[in-house]
């Protein structure tokens, strides 16, 4: 892989600004491309706010102004893509929009330039279908909030070259993220498949009157959540004994939620306008500052984890 230190980041919103910052913090010059100067200004303000947080936490290796100097905002595809060897986009989760972006990108980049799409579930095989060089497009799925969450799922489409997957894993690892490659694409990739499988059973438990939402969350946080943060579910099964897990699965699988046409409880909540934090109520009451307090506590914990990851305790 080339040792280039210039990448292009398309999109400066919730995900895009955080990804641009991650590269800039790790020595890359970042051409930050947006559709308007107003969108760029909003993105740069988000980057400055995150930098202030990181600086206060003591995890920066450069001064904030040095990091900001590596970010070069522009609304010109031609300027943004000149001589870059790695492009990542975080535009709206819409296949047609992403296809339009990549069609425009291909007008300006070299044939060997890697094209990485940050999507939480759109099919890279469909996305690469109309490209002149489909073999160089790959998914790099950053998890939200991207400035704090370590995981990046690297997912090939059917035409993606293995060397593109390998180079993307290497580059993402270089910026301090935990890049994990998949062998092939699947709807929802891996993280979201597991998340929705757990959510389906959790909502089924609530709908059946087995436990309250609060009880379900407390059980997860104080058991599986802790365990899985150290040892994943498959390794946990190994440690617990596969014979034990087989016996449990023999009688329990048949009783687990298995609906495939959407979740009735989730549908009911949405139909009634209970959308969670954004509407002020969901399974919990989010009126006032409750939601902001939970988000702040979550981000503080993630920041502490990030600080330990960047600067491990050597005592």
N, C-alpha and C positions, 0 to 999 in steps of 0.2 A: 504494500500500500504506500502511496505517495505520502511524504511528510508535509504536504501542504497545510498551511495554517489559515487558509481562507475558505469559509463556507458561506452558503447563502441560506438564509432563513426566511421563508415566505409566510407572512402572517405575524401580527404583533399583538394578538388578543390574549385571552386567558392562558392558553397553552403556548402559543408562539413566542410571547415575550419571555416566558420562563426558559424555553429551550435556547433562545438566542443568548440569554444571560449565562446559561450553563456553559455554552461554548466559549463566550467571551471571558468568563472567569477562569477558564483553563487554557488561555493563551491564544485562542483563535481570533482572527479578524472576521467579523460577521457582517455580511451585507444583509441588512434587514429590509425586506421588501413588503410594502403595503399598497393598498389601492388609492390612498389619499394621504395628504400631509396631516390631516386631523387624526387619522387612524395611527399614524406614526407617532404623533405627539402623545396620544393616549398610551400607546405601547411603551414609549420611553419613560413615561411617568410610572408605569407599573414596574419597569426594570429598576428605576431609581429607588422605589419603595422597597423592593426585594433586596437591593444592595444595602440599603440602610439597615434592614433586619439582619442580613448576614454580617455586616460590619460590626453591629452591636453584639452579635453572638461570638465574634472573634474567629470566624472561619475563613476570612479572606486572606489570600497570600499576596495580593496587590492592593494598592489604594483604589477606592471606588472610581476616582477620576481616570485612572489608568485603564480600568476595565471598560468604562463608558467610552473611552477614546477608541476602543477596538470595534465598537458598534457603529456601522455606517448606514444610516437610514436613507432610503430612496423609494421612489414610486416608479422607477424605470427598470423593466425587465433586463434590458441590455446592459445597463450599468451594474445591476445586481449580480448578473450571471457571468460577467467577464472573467475568464480564467479560473472559475471555481471548479472544484472536483467533487464536491458533495453538496447536494441541495436537499433541504428538508422543508416540507410545508405543513402548516397547521391551519388551513382555511376551514370554512364551514363544512360540517359532516354531510356533504351532498355529493353524490357520485358525479353528477353532471358538472358541478363547479370544479371539482378536483380534476376531472378530465380536461376541462378547459385550461386550467392552470398548467398542467403537464404538457399539453399541446403547445402552449406558448413558450414554456421553458425549453422544449426541444429545439426551438428555432435558434437558440443562442448558446447552448452548452455543447461541449465536445461529446463524441459518442461514448467515451468511457466514463463520463460523469455519472456518479451514482445519484439516483432519485429516490429519496425516502419520504414516504407519506406517513404522517402521524394521524392515524385513525383508530378508533376503538372497536371497529368491527366491519368496515367496508371491505369488500373483496378485492385484494390486489390483482387477482387474475382478470377481473373485469376492468379494473383501472388501467392495466397495462395493455389491453387488447388492441388499442388504436395507436400505440406508440411505435415510432420507427425502430426503437431499440428497447423492446419490452423486457429484455433480459436484465436490465440495470435498475428496474424499479423494485422496491422492497418496502415493507411496512416497518416503521420504527414507532411502536405504540408506547408513548410516554404516559404514565399514570398521573392523574390530577390529585393534588397540585404538583405540577411538573418540577417546580423548583425544590420540592421537598421529598417527593416520593422517589425511591431509588430504582424501581423496576422499569425496564424498557423491553417490551416483547418485540423481537425481530422476526418478521413473518414473510416467507417467500410466496410469491404467486407461482402459478404453474410454469411460467416461462423464466422465472428469476434464476440467474446463474448463481451457483453455490459460492463462488468467489465474492459476489456482491453481498451475500449474507455474512460471510466471514469478515469482510472489510468493514461492514457496518457494525458488527459486534465489536470489532477492535476499536473503531472510532468512538462509539458510544461509551465503551469502557474507559477510554482515555479521558473522557470528561467527567469521570467519577460516578457514572451510573452503573447499575447492574443489568447488563444486556444479556437476555436469555433468548437463544434462537429456537424456533419451532422447526420441526421436520417438514411440515406442510401446513397449508392454510386450512382453517376450520372456522365456521361461523362463530363469531364471538372470541376467536383465538382461544387462549387457555384461561386467563384470569377471569374474564367475564362469564365464561361457561361455568366455572366453579362458583363465582359470586351469585349468579342467577339460580343455580341449583340449590345453594344454601338458602337464598331468599325465598324460593318456592316452598321449601319445607318449613321455613320459619313462619311464613304467612299462613300456611296450612295449619300449623300448630295453633296460631292465634284464631283462625277461622273456626277450628274445631272446638275451641274453648278449653284447650289443654293448658294454656298459659297466656299471660298478658304479654303485650309487646315489650314492656319493661323487663319482665322475667326472662323472656327469650334473649334479649340483649345482654342482660346481666350474666346469664349462663354462658353465652358465647365469650364475653369479655374476660371472664374469670376462669375459663377452661380452655376451649379450643383456640380462642384468639391468642392466648399466651403460648400454648404449646406449639401452634403452627408458626408462630413468629420465630421459633427456635428450630423446630423439626417439622417438616412438611407432612401432609396427611399420609403419603405413601410410606415414607420412612417411619412415621408413627405406627403404621400397621405392622411393619417389620419388627419394630421394637416391642409392640404389644403381643405379637404372635399371630401369624397369618391364619393359623387354625382357629384362634379365638375370633378373629374378625370374620372368618368364613361362617362360623356357627351363628354369629349375630346377623350376618347378611342373609342367611338362609331363612330366618323367620321375620326379619325386619323389612327387607326390600319390598315385600308385597304390601306393606302397610304405609309406605312412604308416598308423598305426593307425586303424582306422575302425569298430571294434566299437560296436554301439549297445545292447547288452543287459548292460551292466556290464563292469567290468574284471576279468579272471580273476586277475591277480596280487593286486589289491586285495582281492578276495573271499577268496582263500586266506589272506592275512595276517589279515584280520578273523576268519575262521573259526578260526584257530589262536590267537586272543587277542592277537595282536601289533597293538596299537592306536596305537602311537606313545608319546608322552610320558606319556599318562594311564595306560598299563599298564607303563611302564618299558622297553618295547622296541617297535620297529617295523622300519623299514629300518636304523635306527641303534640303538645301545645307549644308553638314557636312564637307566641306573641312577645312583644318587647325585645329585650336584649338576649333572650334565651339562646337563640340560634347563633348569634355572634359570639357568645361566650363559649359555646360548644366548639365552634370552628376555631376560636382562638386557642382553646385548650388543646385541641387536636394538633394544630399547627405548631404549638410550643413543644409538644411531645415529639413531633416529627423533626423539628429543628434540633432538639437535643440528640435524637438518634443520628441525624446528619452530622452534627458536630463530633460525635463519638466516632462515626465512620471516617470522617476526614482527619480527625486528630485523635486516634485511639489513645486511651489512658496507658501510659508506660510505667506507672508507679508499681 
